[in-house]
């Protein structure tokens, strides 16, 4: 009977918002896979501070995904070694 029943988790994150024209080369953090293409999704705003003013502009960002296995014991087992009853 199987003792270890690891759970697969998908972790999603978004990259920093940048001007869409500069977002083509944006990479995801190490271990993450980019799941958007081109300039990404135009769903954010980035800010530029000019002297005493802050200006807001529409920008783009990418979606990144990472698959992660969380160790878990099967039902009826417990502890770090997934011991049975």
HUMO-V428474 format. One record per run of one state. SS is the DSSP state (a for helix, b for strand, c for the rest). FROM is the first residue (numbers start at 1). LEN is the number of residues. If there is no record, write none. Layout:
BEGIN
SS:FROM:LEN  SS:FROM:LEN
END
This chain:
BEGIN
c:1:3  b:4:1  c:5:2  b:7:8  c:15:3  b:18:1  c:19:1  a:20:3  c:23:10  b:33:2  c:35:6  b:41:10  c:51:2  b:53:9  c:62:1  b:63:8  c:71:2  b:73:1  c:74:4  b:78:1  c:79:4  b:83:1  c:84:2
END
